[in-house]
Amino acid sequence: MRFFWPIFWFFCGVLAMYAWISTRRKIRKRITIPPPRVDEDDIRRIVVEGALLKDDPAPLDLRQIKKEEDEFWNETWEEVEEL
């Protein structure tokens, strides 16, 4: 009975490590981002237009972001009431 607990905890540790590794592998497989595909039409478009634009979201408007941020920080805040 003296050897039961060390063996038990060893197998629990091995089981936990196996679960962690298998979960990590599953997460990696799901998160993998495929590389961008560039075909002949895309190359022609780059040569003609000078850039390849896909269906990506519009670029950020830094002026608008700066304006919104300044408005946020210029607001007055009520002090927290102490109980």
DSSP file (Angstrom, degrees, kcal/mol; ACC not computed):
  #  RESIDUE AA STRUCTURE BP1 BP2  ACC     N-H-->O    O-->H-N    N-H-->O    O-->H-N    TCO  KAPPA ALPHA  PHI   PSI    X-CA   Y-CA   Z-CA
    1    1 A M     >        0   0    0      0, 0.0     4,-0.7     0, 0.0     3,-0.5   0.000 360.0 360.0 360.0 -21.2    0.0    0.0    0.0
    2    2 A R  T  4  +     0   0    0      1,-0.2     3,-0.1     2,-0.2     0, 0.0   0.821 360.0  45.4 -68.8 -30.2    3.0    2.2    0.5
    3    3 A F  T  > S+     0   0    0      1,-0.2     4,-1.6     2,-0.1    -1,-0.2   0.554  94.4  80.6 -89.4  -8.5    3.8    2.2   -3.2
    4    4 A F  H  > S+     0   0    0     -3,-0.5     4,-3.0     1,-0.2     5,-0.2   0.948  89.5  48.8 -64.3 -50.1    0.2    2.8   -4.3
    5    5 A W  H  X S+     0   0    0     -4,-0.7     4,-2.7     1,-0.2     5,-0.3   0.902 111.0  47.8 -64.6 -44.2    0.1    6.6   -3.8
    6    6 A P  H  > S+     0   0    0      0, 0.0     4,-2.0     0, 0.0    -1,-0.2   0.920 116.2  45.3 -62.1 -39.5    3.3    7.5   -5.7
    7    7 A I  H  X S+     0   0    0     -4,-1.6     4,-2.4     2,-0.2    -2,-0.2   0.917 112.7  51.5 -67.4 -42.1    2.3    5.3   -8.6
    8    8 A F  H  X S+     0   0    0     -4,-3.0     4,-2.2     1,-0.2    -1,-0.2   0.936 112.6  44.5 -58.7 -48.8   -1.3    6.7   -8.5
    9    9 A W  H  X S+     0   0    0     -4,-2.7     4,-2.2     2,-0.2    -1,-0.2   0.839 110.6  55.7 -68.5 -32.4    0.0   10.3   -8.6
   10   10 A F  H  X S+     0   0    0     -4,-2.0     4,-2.5    -5,-0.3    -1,-0.2   0.944 110.3  44.6 -62.4 -47.5    2.6    9.5  -11.3
   11   11 A F  H  X S+     0   0    0     -4,-2.4     4,-2.6     1,-0.2    -2,-0.2   0.862 111.3  53.5 -67.5 -35.2   -0.2    8.1  -13.5
   12   12 A C  H  X S+     0   0    0     -4,-2.2     4,-2.3    -5,-0.2    -1,-0.2   0.912 110.6  47.7 -63.1 -40.4   -2.4   11.1  -12.8
   13   13 A G  H  X S+     0   0    0     -4,-2.2     4,-2.4     2,-0.2    -2,-0.2   0.913 111.8  49.0 -64.8 -43.3    0.5   13.4  -13.8
   14   14 A V  H  X S+     0   0    0     -4,-2.5     4,-2.4     1,-0.2    -2,-0.2   0.914 111.9  49.5 -62.8 -42.4    1.0   11.4  -17.0
   15   15 A L  H  X S+     0   0    0     -4,-2.6     4,-2.4     2,-0.2    -2,-0.2   0.905 110.8  49.5 -63.3 -42.5   -2.7   11.6  -17.8
   16   16 A A  H  X S+     0   0    0     -4,-2.3     4,-2.3     2,-0.2    -1,-0.2   0.903 111.3  49.2 -64.2 -41.2   -2.8   15.3  -17.2
   17   17 A M  H  X S+     0   0    0     -4,-2.4     4,-2.6     2,-0.2    -2,-0.2   0.909 111.0  50.0 -64.4 -41.7    0.3   15.9  -19.4
   18   18 A Y  H  X S+     0   0    0     -4,-2.4     4,-2.6     1,-0.2     5,-0.2   0.921 111.4  48.5 -62.6 -44.0   -1.3   13.7  -22.2
   19   19 A A  H  X S+     0   0    0     -4,-2.4     4,-2.2     1,-0.2     5,-0.2   0.906 112.2  49.2 -62.8 -41.5   -4.5   15.7  -22.0
   20   20 A W  H  X S+     0   0    0     -4,-2.3     4,-2.3     2,-0.2    -2,-0.2   0.926 113.1  46.2 -64.1 -45.5   -2.6   19.0  -22.1
   21   21 A I  H  X S+     0   0    0     -4,-2.6     4,-2.2     2,-0.2    -2,-0.2   0.921 113.7  47.7 -65.9 -43.8   -0.6   18.0  -25.1
   22   22 A S  H  X S+     0   0    0     -4,-2.6     4,-2.0     1,-0.2    -1,-0.2   0.891 112.8  48.8 -66.9 -37.8   -3.6   16.6  -27.1
   23   23 A T  H  X S+     0   0    0     -4,-2.2     4,-2.4    -5,-0.2    -1,-0.2   0.908 109.9  52.5 -65.6 -41.2   -5.6   19.7  -26.3
   24   24 A R  H  X S+     0   0    0     -4,-2.3     4,-2.3     1,-0.2    -2,-0.2   0.901 109.1  49.7 -61.0 -42.2   -2.7   21.9  -27.4
   25   25 A R  H  X S+     0   0    0     -4,-2.2     4,-2.1     2,-0.2    -1,-0.2   0.911 110.3  50.1 -63.8 -42.9   -2.5   20.0  -30.7
   26   26 A K  H  X S+     0   0    0     -4,-2.0     4,-1.7     1,-0.2    -2,-0.2   0.911 111.2  48.9 -62.8 -42.5   -6.2   20.4  -31.4
   27   27 A I  H  X S+     0   0    0     -4,-2.4     4,-2.1     1,-0.2    -1,-0.2   0.919 110.0  51.6 -64.3 -42.9   -6.1   24.1  -30.8
   28   28 A R  H  X S+     0   0    0     -4,-2.3     4,-1.2     1,-0.2    -1,-0.2   0.893 108.0  51.9 -61.3 -40.2   -3.1   24.5  -33.1
   29   29 A K  H  < S+     0   0    0     -4,-2.1    -1,-0.2     1,-0.2    -2,-0.2   0.876 112.2  45.9 -65.3 -36.7   -4.8   22.7  -35.9
   30   30 A R  H  < S+     0   0    0     -4,-1.7    -1,-0.2     1,-0.2    -2,-0.2   0.845 113.7  47.7 -73.8 -34.1   -7.9   24.9  -35.6
   31   31 A I  H  < S+     0   0    0     -4,-2.1    -1,-0.2    -5,-0.2    -2,-0.2   0.638  78.6 123.2 -85.0 -14.2   -6.0   28.2  -35.4
   32   32 A T     <  -     0   0    0     -4,-1.2    -3,-0.0    -5,-0.2    -4,-0.0  -0.247  53.0-147.7 -54.7 125.8   -3.7   27.5  -38.3
   33   33 A I        -     0   0    0      3,-0.0    -1,-0.1     1,-0.0    -2,-0.1  -0.852  14.6-126.7 -98.7 124.8   -4.1   30.4  -40.9
   34   34 A P        -     0   0    0      0, 0.0     3,-0.1     0, 0.0    -1,-0.0  -0.391  29.8-105.1 -69.1 147.9   -3.6   29.3  -44.5
   35   35 A P        -     0   0    0      0, 0.0     2,-0.1     0, 0.0     0, 0.0  -0.355  45.9 -90.7 -68.2 153.7   -1.0   31.3  -46.5
   36   36 A P        -     0   0    0      0, 0.0     2,-0.5     0, 0.0    -3,-0.0  -0.386  38.3-133.0 -66.7 142.4   -2.5   33.8  -49.0
   37   37 A R        -     0   0    0     -3,-0.1     2,-0.5    -2,-0.1     0, 0.0  -0.850  21.2-172.9 -99.0 127.1   -3.0   32.4  -52.5
   38   38 A V        +     0   0    0     -2,-0.5     2,-0.1     4,-0.0     0, 0.0  -0.977   9.1 179.8-121.4 118.7   -1.8   34.4  -55.4
   39   39 A D     >  -     0   0    0     -2,-0.5     4,-1.8     1,-0.0     5,-0.1  -0.407  47.0 -84.0-108.0-172.5   -2.7   33.2  -58.9
   40   40 A E  H  > S+     0   0    0      1,-0.2     4,-2.4     2,-0.2     5,-0.2   0.869 126.3  53.9 -62.8 -39.0   -1.9   34.6  -62.4
   41   41 A D  H  > S+     0   0    0      1,-0.2     4,-2.2     2,-0.2    -1,-0.2   0.892 107.7  51.0 -63.3 -38.4   -4.9   37.0  -62.3
   42   42 A D  H  > S+     0   0    0      2,-0.2     4,-2.0     1,-0.2    -1,-0.2   0.890 109.1  50.8 -65.4 -38.9   -3.6   38.5  -59.0
   43   43 A I  H  X S+     0   0    0     -4,-1.8     4,-2.2     2,-0.2    -2,-0.2   0.917 110.0  49.8 -65.7 -42.5   -0.1   39.0  -60.5
   44   44 A R  H  X S+     0   0    0     -4,-2.4     4,-2.6     1,-0.2     5,-0.2   0.908 109.8  51.4 -61.0 -41.2   -1.6   40.8  -63.6
   45   45 A R  H  X>S+     0   0    0     -4,-2.2     4,-2.8     1,-0.2     5,-0.6   0.882 108.8  51.0 -63.9 -38.1   -3.6   43.0  -61.3
   46   46 A I  H  X5S+     0   0    0     -4,-2.0     4,-1.6     3,-0.2    -1,-0.2   0.917 112.2  47.0 -64.3 -42.9   -0.5   43.9  -59.3
   47   47 A V  H  <5S+     0   0    0     -4,-2.2    -2,-0.2     2,-0.2    -1,-0.2   0.912 120.2  37.8 -65.9 -42.5    1.4   44.8  -62.6
   48   48 A V  H  <5S+     0   0    0     -4,-2.6    -2,-0.2    -5,-0.2    -3,-0.2   0.952 130.9  25.4 -76.1 -50.7   -1.5   46.9  -63.9
   49   49 A E  H  <5S-     0   0    0     -4,-2.8    -3,-0.2    -5,-0.2    -2,-0.2   0.679  96.5-126.1 -91.9 -19.7   -2.8   48.6  -60.7
   50   50 A G  S  <<S+     0   0    0     -4,-1.6     2,-0.3    -5,-0.6    -4,-0.2   0.392  83.4  54.3  89.4  -4.1    0.4   48.5  -58.7
   51   51 A A  S    S-     0   0    0     -6,-0.5     2,-0.6     2,-0.0    -2,-0.2  -0.989  72.0-131.3-156.1 156.2   -1.3   46.8  -55.7
   52   52 A L        -     0   0    0     -2,-0.3     2,-0.6    -3,-0.1    -6,-0.0  -0.943  25.7-174.2-114.5 110.4   -3.4   43.8  -54.9
   53   53 A L        -     0   0    0     -2,-0.6     2,-0.1     2,-0.0    -2,-0.0  -0.918   3.8-178.3-108.8 123.0   -6.5   44.6  -52.9
   54   54 A K        -     0   0    0     -2,-0.6     2,-1.2     3,-0.1     0, 0.0  -0.220  52.8 -69.0 -99.8-165.2   -8.6   41.7  -51.6
   55   55 A D  S    S+     0   0    0     -2,-0.1     3,-0.1     3,-0.0    -2,-0.0  -0.219  82.5 142.2 -84.1  46.3  -11.8   41.8  -49.7
   56   56 A D        -     0   0    0     -2,-1.2    -3,-0.0     1,-0.1     0, 0.0  -0.457  60.2 -90.0 -81.8 159.2  -10.1   43.1  -46.6
   57   57 A P        -     0   0    0      0, 0.0    -1,-0.1     0, 0.0     3,-0.1  -0.290  55.3 -86.1 -65.2 157.7  -11.7   45.7  -44.3
   58   58 A A        -     0   0    0      1,-0.1     3,-0.1    -3,-0.1    -3,-0.0  -0.263  54.2 -93.9 -61.9 149.8  -11.0   49.4  -45.1
   59   59 A P        -     0   0    0      0, 0.0    -1,-0.1     0, 0.0     2,-0.1  -0.251  50.9 -90.0 -63.8 156.5   -7.9   50.8  -43.6
   60   60 A L        -     0   0    0     -3,-0.1     2,-1.0     1,-0.1     3,-0.1  -0.405  28.4-131.0 -70.5 140.6   -8.2   52.6  -40.3
   61   61 A D     >  -     0   0    0      1,-0.2     4,-2.2    -2,-0.1     5,-0.2  -0.800  22.5-171.4 -91.1  99.2   -9.0   56.3  -40.3
   62   62 A L  H  > S+     0   0    0     -2,-1.0     4,-2.5     1,-0.2    -1,-0.2   0.827  81.4  55.5 -66.3 -32.2   -6.3   57.5  -37.9
   63   63 A R  H  > S+     0   0    0      2,-0.2     4,-2.4     1,-0.2    -1,-0.2   0.933 109.4  46.4 -64.7 -44.5   -7.7   61.1  -37.7
   64   64 A Q  H  > S+     0   0    0      2,-0.2     4,-2.5     1,-0.2    -2,-0.2   0.903 112.6  50.4 -63.7 -41.6  -11.2   59.8  -36.7
   65   65 A I  H  X S+     0   0    0     -4,-2.2     4,-2.5     1,-0.2    -1,-0.2   0.926 110.8  48.9 -62.4 -44.8   -9.6   57.5  -34.1
   66   66 A K  H  X S+     0   0    0     -4,-2.5     4,-2.5     2,-0.2    -2,-0.2   0.909 111.5  50.4 -61.7 -42.4   -7.5   60.4  -32.7
   67   67 A K  H  X S+     0   0    0     -4,-2.4     4,-2.4     2,-0.2    -2,-0.2   0.934 112.0  46.4 -61.4 -47.6  -10.7   62.6  -32.5
   68   68 A E  H  X S+     0   0    0     -4,-2.5     4,-2.2     1,-0.2    -1,-0.2   0.892 112.8  50.4 -63.1 -39.8  -12.7   59.9  -30.7
   69   69 A E  H  X S+     0   0    0     -4,-2.5     4,-2.4     2,-0.2    -1,-0.2   0.913 109.9  49.7 -65.8 -42.6   -9.9   59.2  -28.3
   70   70 A D  H  X S+     0   0    0     -4,-2.5     4,-1.6     1,-0.2    -2,-0.2   0.911 110.7  50.5 -62.4 -42.0   -9.5   62.9  -27.5
   71   71 A E  H  X S+     0   0    0     -4,-2.4     4,-0.7     1,-0.2    -1,-0.2   0.911 110.1  51.1 -61.5 -41.6  -13.2   63.2  -26.9
   72   72 A F  H >< S+     0   0    0     -4,-2.2     3,-0.9     1,-0.2    -2,-0.2   0.940 112.7  43.6 -61.6 -47.9  -13.1   60.2  -24.6
   73   73 A W  H 3< S+     0   0    0     -4,-2.4    -1,-0.2     1,-0.2    -2,-0.2   0.709 108.9  58.7 -75.1 -18.3  -10.3   61.6  -22.5
   74   74 A N  H 3< S+     0   0    0     -4,-1.6    -1,-0.2    -5,-0.2    -2,-0.2   0.578  82.7 105.9 -85.7  -9.2  -11.7   65.1  -22.3
   75   75 A E  S << S-     0   0    0     -3,-0.9     2,-0.3    -4,-0.7    -3,-0.0  -0.357  74.1-120.3 -66.8 149.1  -14.9   63.9  -20.7
   76   76 A T        -     0   0    0     -2,-0.0     2,-0.4     0, 0.0    -1,-0.1  -0.715  25.1-150.5 -91.7 145.7  -15.4   64.6  -17.0
   77   77 A W        -     0   0    0     -2,-0.3     2,-0.2     0, 0.0     0, 0.0  -0.923  13.3-122.1-119.3 138.9  -15.8   61.7  -14.7
   78   78 A E        -     0   0    0     -2,-0.4     2,-0.1     1,-0.1     3,-0.1  -0.548  33.5-112.7 -76.6 141.4  -17.7   61.6  -11.5
   79   79 A E        -     0   0    0     -2,-0.2     2,-0.2     1,-0.1    -1,-0.1  -0.439  35.5-102.1 -72.5 149.3  -15.7   60.6   -8.4
   80   80 A V        -     0   0    0     -2,-0.1     2,-0.4     1,-0.1    -1,-0.1  -0.518  34.4-122.7 -73.4 133.8  -16.6   57.3   -6.8
   81   81 A E        -     0   0    0     -2,-0.2     2,-0.3    -3,-0.1    -1,-0.1  -0.630  22.1-135.2 -79.3 131.4  -18.7   57.6   -3.7
   82   82 A E              0   0    0     -2,-0.4    -1,-0.0     1,-0.1     0, 0.0  -0.654 360.0 360.0 -84.9 142.7  -17.1   56.0   -0.7
   83   83 A L              0   0    0     -2,-0.3    -1,-0.1     0, 0.0    -2,-0.0   0.446 360.0 360.0 -87.9 360.0  -19.3   53.9    1.5
